[in-house]
Amino acid sequence: MSETTASLRRKISSARDLQSVVRTMKALAASSVGQYEKSVHALGDYYRTMELGLGACFRAGPISTPTVKPKESTDATAIGAVVFGSDQGLVGQFNDIIADHAIATLATLPGKPHVWAVGERVHARLADAGVTPIGLFTVPNSVKTITPLVGQIQIESETHRAKGEHAQLYVFHNRLQTGSLYEPVSEHLLPLDAAWAQRLTQTPWPTPVLPEVVGNRTATLRALIREYLFISLFRACAESLASENASRLAAMQRADKNIDELLETLHGSFHRLRQSGIDEELFDVIAGYEALATGPASGTGNQP
């Protein structure tokens, strides 16, 4: 089907409208990446303080930690896992990458995984692979809404752990590297790693005065472990959101470039077609002029 100038104008107008939407989404993604990266950096000092507190408790001597020891379970090897993905599209392979990483990692662990998915798209990806999540959470749309989500995850996880349904807890998410690059990572949150706890006890205290745990050390340790879980899940969510928006930003940049190339092609086709029409009209005018110029002369020569 041959193009017309009218059809090309419509395509150019549609491409410009689409480019306006793409550039708006690109600006939103760029601003979102910044706020989530800042939240991750802001957690650094808080996480360090929490580690020092745990180290002080561990340094004080052996202590029972019922917070990380579930009741007698019918399936002691069951594994709890939280997988952070996205609710929206236009993020490239973001959900596929983290879902594949979680599936591959869980396949190497003994026991049946109990998975919670954060995001409808990663939920669907896990279900298609045969790892049907037992819960679905909505992806936060700002830093302020991460805290309620983490609270819900903690409640769900602790409820299942109290019933003895799983003894371990893993978290899977994408972590932003440089630019729009990210990589899937996993963290083993519970039970607490013995080597990690030993390292905390050997960490030098930042002041000459060594700390002392006042009151019930078990209650203090429980509170610190809850904070450790909260900060770990919060950081995982923020890093996942930063990676998601970086992936969307890269996708929008590619789309913007493709639309620029499409507009250049459409403009070239439009100008060529328009010039062709102008040339045809000029040829018609010239041909008509020549016909008028030669017609009367030939007619005069035939007169008696």
N, C-alpha and C positions, 0 to 999 in steps of 0.2 A: 504494500500500500504506500503510495507516494505521499510525502509530507507536503503540507501547505504552510504558508506563513502564519495562518490562524492557529493551526495545531501546534506549531513550534512555539508560538507566543504562550499558549496554554501550558506547554511543558516547561518553559522557562519560568513562568509564574509559579507553577507547582514546586519546581526545584528550589526557587528562592524562599517559598514558604517553609519547605522542609528544612532548608539550611538555617532559617531563623530559629526553628524549634531545636535543631541540633546544637546551635551555638548557645542557646539558653541552657540546655541540659549540660553542655560542656562547662559553662560558667558555674552552674550549681554543683557539679561534681568537683570542680577545682576548689571551690570554697569549702565543701564538705570534707575533702581530704585534709585540709588544713586544720579544721577543728578536731578531727579525730586523732590526727598526729599529735596535736598539742595535748590532748587528754592522756595519750599514752606516755608522753614525756613527763607530764605532771604526776603520773603515778609512781615515777621512779623513787622519789624521796620517801613517799608513803610506804612503798614496798620494802625499801631498805629499813625503815623504822620497824615494820612488822617482823622482818627477819631478825633484827637485833633482839626484839622481845622474845621471839621463839628461842633464839640462842640462849638467852638468859634463863629461860625455863628449863631447857635441856641441860644447861651447864650445872643447874642446881642439883642434878642427880636423877636417877630413874624415877619415872612417874607413869602411872597408867593413863592411857588416852582413850577413854570410851568414845570420844567423838569420832575417832577414825577406826573403831573396831565394831562392826555390826554384830547383831545378835546371831545366834546359831542359824545358819541358812540351809535350806534344802538344796541349794545349788551354790556351793561356796566359791565356785569359779566364775559365777556370773559377772558380767562386766557392764558397768554403766558408762555411757559415752554421750557427749554433747557435741554436735556438729553444727558449726556456724556457716550459713550460706546466705542467700539473698531471696527477697520476695519479688524483685523486679528483674526485668531482662536487660538487654543491651550491656552485658558485662563479659562478653566473650566466653571463655572456657572457665570462668571463675568457679561455678558450681560443680562442673565436671571434675576439675582438678582436685578440689577438697573432698568430694564424694569418693573419688577413686582412691585417694590417699587413705581416707578413713576405712573404706572397705578392705583395702590391702592390709592395713595395720591390724584391724580387728580379726582378719582371717588368720593371722599368725598367733593370736592369743587363744588360750583354752577357754571354753565356756561360751555360752550364748550371750551375745551383746544385747543390752537394753539401751536403745538409742533415742535421744531427743534431738529433733531437728529444729534449727532456728532458721526459718525461711521456707516458703512453700516450694521453691524451685529445687533446693537441695533435698527436701523431703521427697519430692517426686523422683529425683535421681536415685536416691537410696532405695526407695520402694521398687523401682524398676530393676535394680540390681539384686533384689531379694532380701535386702536388709530393711524391713518395714519398721519405721520408727514407732515408738509407743507414745510419743507426744510431739506436738508441733507448737512452736512459739513464733510470734510475729517479730520481724526484724525491726529494731529501733530506728526512728527517723531523725534522731538528734542525740547529742551527748546526754541530755537530761533524762531521756527515756531508757538509757542503758541500765540505770540502777533498779527500776521496777522489774525489768526483764531478769536481771541477775537474781533478784529476790525470788522470783517465781521458779527459776531453775533450782535454786538452793532448796526451796520448799519441796519441790517434786523429788529431787534427788534424796533428800533426807528422809522423806516419807517412804520411799522404796527401800532405802538402806535400813530404816527402822524395822521394816518387815522382813529383813534378811534376804531381799531379792537380788542384791549384788554387793560385792565386797570391794570392788575397785571402781575408780572414776577417772575417765579420760576426757580430754577436750581436744577437738580438732578445729583448726581455723587456718585461714590464709594470713600470712604476715608480710607486710609491705617491705620491700628491699630498697631499691633506688628507682626514682622516676615512677614508671607504671609497672615495674617488675615486682612480683610477689612470689612466695613459695608456701606450700602447705606444710604445716607443722602440727605436732601432737604433743600434749603434756599429760603426764601421769600425776594426777592431783592426790588421789587417795588409793591405798593408805600412804602415809608419809614415807618418803624414801629414807632409809637408814643412813645411807652415805650423805645425803643432803643434810639430815639432822646433825650428823657428826661434823660436817663442815661448818654448820652454824655455831656449834659449841666451840670450835677452834678459831672463829672469827674474832680478831682483837676488838676490844671495846673502845669506842672513840674517845673516852675520857679516862683519866687515871683512876677514878672511883668506879669500882665494879658494881653492877646493879644487884639488887636483892628483891626477890619476889615477895610482896607483902600480901598476906592473906592466904587463901586456899590456892595452891599452885595448880591443882587440877582444873578449878573453875577458870583461872587465868589462862591456862593452856587452851581450854575449850574456846574461850573468847578469841584468842589469837588465831586458832585454827579456822574459826569461822571467818575472821578477817582475811586470812590467807586464801581461803576458798573464794571469798567475795572479790578480792583484788585480782586473783588469777582469772576468774571468769570475766570480770569487768575489762581487764586488759585484753583478753582473747577477743571479746566482742568488739572493742574499740579498734584493735588491729585488723579484724575482719572487715569492719566497716570502712576503714581507711583503704584497705586493699580493694574492696568492692568499688568504691568511688574512683580509685585510681584506674581500675580496669575499665570502668564506664567512661572516664575521661579519655583514655586511650582509644576506646571504641568510637567516641564522638569525634575525636581528632581525625581518625581515619575516615569517618563518614563525611566530615567537613571537607577533607581533601578530595574525596571521591565526588562530592557534589560540585566542588570548584571545577574539577575536570569535566564533569558532565555539562555544567553551564558553559564552559569554554567550547565544548563540542556543539552544543545546541546553538550558541550564539554564532559560531562559524557556519553551521548549516543554515541558520536563519539569514545571515548576511549574504551567503552565496545564492540562496533561493530568491531573496529579494533583489539582488543584483541581476540575476537571470531574468526575473520578471521585468525589471527596468530596461534591460537590454532588448528584450522582445518588444516592449512598447516603443522604444526608440527605433528599432528596425521597422516596425509597422508605420511609424510616423514618416520615416525616411522613404519607405516604399510608397506610401500614399502621396508624399510630396513629389516624388519622381513621376508617379503616374499622372498627377495633375499637370506637371511641367511638360511632359512629352505628349500628352493627349491633344491639346489644342493645336500644337504645331503640326502634327500629322494630319489633323482634320483640315487645316488651312490649305495644305498642299494639294488636296483633292478637289478644291473648289474650281469651277470653270472660270 
